Amino acid sequence: YAMVKAAAQNGWIDEKAITLEILTSIKRAGADLILTYHAKDVARWLS
């Protein structure tokens, strides 16, 4: 979480794209439930 936020603040990455890719890969790996500090941001992006 902190690494993604810091890199996004420095303009090195697209926070939304990276976060969605991270969560998608966790789901693809077989997770039934994902708990993350990114939850509020993702909920806002997907609404």
trRosetta pair geometry for C-beta under 8 A, 3 or more apart (Angstrom, degrees):
i j d omega theta_ij theta_ji phi_ij phi_ji
1 4 6.0 -60 -150 36 25 108
1 5 6.3 20 156 -15 63 110
1 36 7.3 162 -81 -173 113 85
1 37 4.3 29 -119 56 153 133
1 38 6.5 -155 -116 -45 97 86
2 5 5.7 -56 -145 39 31 111
2 6 6.1 29 158 -18 67 109
3 6 6.0 -55 -143 38 27 109
3 7 6.2 24 159 -15 63 110
4 7 6.0 -58 -145 40 27 108
4 8 6.2 26 157 -19 63 110
4 13 7.1 -84 -149 81 66 143
4 15 6.2 104 161 -133 96 81
4 18 5.7 -175 -138 110 110 130
4 19 6.2 101 177 -74 152 85
4 22 7.5 -76 -80 -21 145 153
4 38 7.8 -9 82 -80 151 123
5 8 5.8 -60 -148 38 27 111
5 9 6.4 28 155 -21 64 107
5 15 7.2 45 -104 -121 43 126
6 9 5.8 -53 -147 34 31 112
6 10 6.6 21 156 -10 63 108
7 10 5.9 -62 -150 43 31 106
7 12 4.5 -81 -170 65 84 117
7 13 4.6 32 131 15 117 114
7 15 7.9 153 85 -84 85 78
7 18 7.8 20 88 19 130 174
8 11 7.6 44 -179 -72 33 24
8 12 7.4 -91 -72 50 24 73
8 13 5.6 -64 -79 73 65 87
8 14 7.4 44 -118 -169 94 12
8 15 3.6 26 -109 -64 147 107
8 18 7.6 -142 -69 36 105 133
13 17 7.6 -136 169 66 87 100
13 18 5.0 24 160 -38 131 143
14 17 4.1 41 96 22 117 115
14 18 6.2 153 79 -15 62 89
15 18 6.0 -64 -143 42 26 106
15 19 5.9 22 164 -18 66 113
15 41 7.8 -71 141 174 118 150
16 19 6.1 -59 -143 38 24 108
16 20 6.3 18 162 -13 62 111
16 41 7.8 -142 -101 158 72 112
16 45 5.7 156 -137 -120 111 147
17 20 6.1 -60 -146 40 25 107
17 21 6.3 25 156 -19 63 110
18 21 5.7 -59 -149 37 30 112
18 22 6.3 32 154 -22 66 104
19 22 5.7 -51 -148 33 31 112
19 23 6.4 22 157 -11 65 108
19 38 5.1 175 -157 -151 126 150
19 41 6.7 -26 148 104 171 129
19 42 6.5 -141 138 -76 124 97
20 23 5.9 -57 -144 42 31 106
20 24 6.0 35 155 -22 66 109
20 42 7.2 141 -86 -122 74 100
20 45 7.4 -116 -66 114 115 151
21 24 5.6 -54 -141 38 29 113
21 25 6.3 29 159 -19 63 106
22 25 6.0 -60 -152 35 26 108
22 26 6.6 27 151 -19 63 105
22 38 7.9 117 75 4 127 163
23 26 5.6 -50 -149 33 35 113
23 27 6.5 35 152 -17 65 104
23 34 6.0 107 -147 154 91 165
23 36 6.8 -84 -95 -16 108 164
23 38 7.0 -127 -57 84 124 140
23 42 6.6 56 -27 -109 167 150
24 27 5.7 -56 -151 38 33 111
24 28 6.2 33 152 -19 66 107
25 28 5.5 -50 -142 38 34 114
25 29 6.4 39 154 -25 63 104
26 29 5.7 -56 -153 32 30 114
26 31 4.9 -2 153 5 87 143
26 34 5.5 100 111 -107 138 125
27 31 5.6 -81 -101 55 39 98
27 34 6.7 -62 -67 -40 82 134
31 34 5.4 73 130 -68 144 86
35 39 7.6 -31 -158 -57 47 127
36 39 5.4 147 74 -47 77 79
36 42 7.5 54 81 -2 129 138
38 41 5.2 -65 -167 50 69 113
38 42 5.3 67 136 -26 94 107
39 42 5.9 -61 -143 39 25 108
39 43 6.2 27 160 -21 64 108
40 43 5.8 -54 -146 35 29 113
40 44 6.5 29 155 -18 63 106
41 44 5.8 -59 -153 37 30 110
41 45 6.3 27 153 -18 67 108
42 45 5.6 -54 -143 38 33 111
42 46 6.0 18 162 -9 67 113
43 46 6.2 -65 -141 45 24 101
43 47 6.3 32 159 -35 62 109
44 47 6.0 -53 -145 21 27 114
